[in-house]
Amino acid sequence: MDIPACLPDAAWCREVRLRVLTLWPLKALANSLGLALFFVAYFWVMRHPQAEVAVMPLTAVDGWFDFAPAAMPLYASLWLYLGLPIALLRTKRELRACGLAALALSGVGMAIFLFLPTAVPPAAIDWSLHPGVAFMKHVDAGANACPSLHAAFAVFTAVWLGRLLAEMRSGAALRALNWAWCLGILYSTLATRQHVALDLLAGAALGLVVALLHEAAPRPRGGAALLPARGSAL
């Protein structure tokens, strides 16, 4: 594999800069408001389940992954990861379309949490020995377990960011890094004991379905390319 196929060149870096600067106040506001509204809805639903909360069962897969508190930063990195494709959008129509897809994903997850509430089983771990994870356990309370929206948004973002990287003709290294980050977040949901394997599977499936429906939708018009095609005069 030759170096130009793996690493970004000057034209690619210029396109990234232009994409990030385009509509950046609107994208930053949309991302911040979206996250704020998501957490308001998430914690309201967690405190007002409309049925008895069921405890998710463990499977053999859960035994494959030891508890790893060091995975907590990777778990928290989802919120940075989710912002990357938003930063690379070029038009209001693209931003609106992706916002609607994220809203649909959240809506399905919240409806399941509300009417089919679940929680992770108690773990035989002294959380006081792991303050970072203990804080998350206190805030999240181990509820809203299945489907894992952490897994759902990780997969949704990986597909979405993957399309943008392909559109930008990014090198193989960046595309591989995208999926490695996604897989790392999926791993962290089990390693921090925030979810069990069935939560992860259901969440990943939800994220993939929404991502594929989003990909199948007609691409918004009105977003002219920021750079000429590679190989043309700049």
C-alpha positions as CSV (number, residue, x, y, z in Angstrom):
1,M,0.0,0.0,0.0
2,D,1.6,3.3,-1.1
3,I,1.9,6.3,1.2
4,P,-0.5,8.6,-0.7
5,A,-3.3,6.0,-0.4
6,C,-2.8,5.9,3.4
7,L,-2.1,9.4,4.5
8,P,-3.9,12.7,3.9
9,D,-2.3,15.2,1.5
10,A,-2.4,19.0,1.5
11,A,-5.6,19.2,-0.5
12,W,-7.4,16.8,1.8
13,C,-6.3,18.9,4.9
14,R,-7.5,22.0,3.1
15,E,-10.9,20.4,2.5
16,V,-11.2,19.3,6.2
17,R,-10.4,22.9,7.3
18,L,-13.0,24.3,4.9
19,R,-15.7,21.8,6.0
20,V,-15.0,22.5,9.7
21,L,-15.2,26.2,9.2
22,T,-18.4,26.1,7.1
23,L,-21.5,26.8,9.3
24,W,-19.4,26.1,12.4
25,P,-21.6,28.3,14.8
26,L,-24.7,26.5,13.6
27,K,-23.1,23.1,13.8
28,A,-21.8,23.8,17.3
29,L,-25.2,25.0,18.5
30,A,-27.0,22.1,17.0
31,N,-24.7,19.6,18.5
32,S,-24.8,21.2,22.0
33,L,-28.6,21.6,22.0
34,G,-29.0,18.0,20.6
35,L,-26.9,16.6,23.4
36,A,-28.7,18.6,26.1
37,L,-32.2,17.6,24.9
38,F,-31.0,14.0,24.6
39,F,-29.9,13.8,28.2
40,V,-33.0,15.6,29.5
41,A,-35.1,13.0,27.8
42,Y,-32.8,10.1,28.8
43,F,-32.9,10.8,32.5
44,W,-36.6,11.6,32.5
45,V,-37.4,8.3,30.9
46,M,-35.0,6.5,33.3
47,R,-36.9,7.9,36.3
48,H,-40.4,7.3,34.8
49,P,-40.6,3.7,33.5
50,Q,-44.1,2.7,32.5
51,A,-43.6,-1.0,33.3
52,E,-41.6,-3.1,35.7
53,V,-37.9,-2.9,35.1
54,A,-36.5,-6.3,33.9
55,V,-32.9,-7.3,34.6
56,M,-30.9,-8.2,31.4
57,P,-29.4,-11.8,31.4
58,L,-25.8,-12.5,31.1
59,T,-24.5,-14.7,28.3
60,A,-21.3,-16.5,27.6
61,V,-20.0,-13.5,25.6
62,D,-20.1,-11.4,28.8
63,G,-17.6,-13.7,30.3
64,W,-15.1,-13.0,27.6
65,F,-14.5,-9.5,28.8
66,D,-13.0,-8.6,32.1
67,F,-13.9,-5.5,34.0
68,A,-11.5,-2.8,32.9
69,P,-11.9,0.6,34.5
70,A,-9.3,2.0,32.2
71,A,-11.9,1.7,29.4
72,M,-13.9,4.5,30.9
73,P,-12.2,7.3,28.9
74,L,-12.9,5.3,25.7
75,Y,-16.6,5.0,26.8
76,A,-16.8,8.7,27.4
77,S,-15.2,9.4,24.0
78,L,-18.4,8.7,22.2
79,W,-19.5,12.3,22.7
80,L,-16.3,13.5,20.9
81,Y,-16.7,10.8,18.2
82,L,-20.3,11.8,17.6
83,G,-19.3,15.4,16.9
84,L,-16.7,14.5,14.1
85,P,-19.2,13.9,11.3
86,I,-21.2,17.0,12.4
87,A,-18.1,19.1,12.0
88,L,-17.5,17.8,8.5
89,L,-21.0,18.6,7.1
90,R,-21.2,21.4,4.5
91,T,-24.8,22.4,4.2
92,K,-27.9,23.1,6.4
93,R,-29.7,20.4,4.5
94,E,-27.1,17.8,5.4
95,L,-27.2,18.9,9.0
96,R,-31.0,18.7,9.1
97,A,-31.0,15.2,7.5
98,C,-28.5,13.9,10.0
99,G,-30.3,15.6,12.9
100,L,-33.5,13.8,11.9
101,A,-31.8,10.5,11.7
102,A,-30.3,11.0,15.2
103,L,-33.7,12.0,16.5
104,A,-35.3,8.9,15.0
105,L,-32.6,6.7,16.7
106,S,-33.1,8.4,20.0
107,G,-36.9,8.2,19.7
108,V,-36.9,4.5,19.1
109,G,-34.5,3.9,22.0
110,M,-36.4,6.1,24.4
111,A,-39.7,4.5,23.5
112,I,-38.2,1.1,24.3
113,F,-36.8,2.3,27.6
114,L,-40.1,3.8,28.6
115,F,-42.4,0.8,27.9
116,L,-39.9,-2.1,28.1
117,P,-37.4,-0.8,30.7
118,T,-34.4,-2.9,31.5
119,A,-31.3,-2.7,33.8
120,V,-28.0,-4.4,33.9
121,P,-27.5,-7.1,36.6
122,P,-25.5,-6.1,39.7
123,A,-21.8,-6.8,39.4
124,A,-19.7,-8.1,42.3
125,I,-17.4,-5.1,42.2
126,D,-16.5,-2.6,44.9
127,W,-17.2,0.6,42.9
128,S,-15.5,2.7,45.6
129,L,-12.2,1.4,44.3
130,H,-12.9,2.8,40.9
131,P,-14.1,6.4,41.3
132,G,-14.5,7.2,37.6
133,V,-16.7,4.2,36.9
134,A,-18.5,4.7,40.3
135,F,-19.5,8.2,39.2
136,M,-21.0,6.9,36.0
137,K,-22.9,4.2,37.9
138,H,-24.3,6.7,40.3
139,V,-25.5,9.0,37.4
140,D,-26.7,6.3,35.0
141,A,-27.9,3.9,37.7
142,G,-27.5,0.9,35.3
143,A,-30.9,1.5,33.8
144,N,-32.0,2.2,30.2
145,A,-29.9,-0.9,29.4
146,C,-31.3,-2.5,26.2
147,P,-30.7,-1.4,23.5
148,S,-27.5,0.3,24.4
149,L,-27.7,3.8,22.8
150,H,-24.0,4.0,23.3
151,A,-23.5,1.2,20.9
152,A,-26.3,2.5,18.6
153,F,-24.7,5.9,18.3
154,A,-21.2,4.5,17.9
155,V,-22.3,2.3,14.9
156,F,-24.5,5.1,13.5
157,T,-21.5,7.5,13.7
158,A,-19.1,5.0,12.2
159,V,-21.3,4.5,9.1
160,W,-22.0,8.2,8.8
161,L,-18.4,9.3,9.2
162,G,-17.3,6.5,6.9
163,R,-19.4,7.9,4.1
164,L,-18.0,11.4,4.7
165,L,-14.4,10.0,4.7
166,A,-15.1,8.1,1.4
167,E,-16.6,11.3,-0.1
168,M,-13.5,13.2,0.9
169,R,-11.3,10.3,-0.5
170,S,-9.5,9.9,2.8
171,G,-6.7,7.3,3.1
172,A,-7.2,3.8,4.3
173,A,-5.6,4.6,7.6
174,L,-8.2,7.1,8.6
175,R,-11.0,4.8,7.5
176,A,-9.6,2.0,9.6
177,L,-9.2,4.4,12.5
178,N,-12.9,5.3,12.2
179,W,-14.0,1.7,12.7
180,A,-11.3,1.0,15.3
181,W,-12.7,3.8,17.4
182,C,-16.2,2.5,17.0
183,L,-15.2,-1.0,18.0
184,G,-13.3,0.5,21.0
185,I,-16.5,2.2,22.2
186,L,-18.4,-1.0,21.8
187,Y,-15.8,-2.9,23.8
188,S,-15.9,-0.2,26.5
189,T,-19.7,-0.7,27.1
190,L,-18.9,-4.3,28.3
191,A,-15.6,-3.6,30.0
192,T,-17.1,-0.8,32.2
193,R,-20.1,-3.1,33.0
194,Q,-22.4,-0.4,31.7
195,H,-24.1,-2.9,29.4
196,V,-24.2,-6.6,28.8
197,A,-23.7,-8.3,25.4
198,L,-27.4,-8.4,24.5
199,D,-27.7,-4.7,25.1
200,L,-24.7,-4.1,22.8
201,L,-26.1,-6.4,20.1
202,A,-29.5,-4.7,20.2
203,G,-28.0,-1.2,20.2
204,A,-25.6,-2.0,17.3
205,A,-28.5,-3.4,15.3
206,L,-30.6,-0.3,15.9
207,G,-27.7,2.0,15.0
208,L,-26.9,0.1,11.8
209,V,-30.6,0.0,10.7
210,V,-31.0,3.8,11.2
211,A,-27.6,4.4,9.5
212,L,-28.5,2.3,6.4
213,L,-31.9,4.0,6.1
214,H,-30.1,7.4,6.4
215,E,-27.7,6.2,3.7
216,A,-30.5,5.1,1.4
217,A,-32.3,8.4,1.6
218,P,-31.7,10.8,-1.3
219,R,-28.7,13.0,-0.6
220,P,-29.6,16.7,0.0
221,R,-28.9,19.0,-2.8
222,G,-27.3,22.4,-2.6
223,G,-24.0,21.5,-1.1
224,A,-21.4,22.3,-3.8
225,A,-18.0,20.6,-3.4
226,L,-15.5,22.6,-1.4
227,L,-12.7,21.5,-3.6
228,P,-12.3,20.5,-7.2
229,A,-12.0,16.8,-7.9
230,R,-8.6,15.4,-7.1
231,G,-6.3,15.8,-10.1
232,S,-7.9,18.9,-11.4
233,A,-6.3,22.4,-11.1
234,L,-6.7,24.1,-7.8
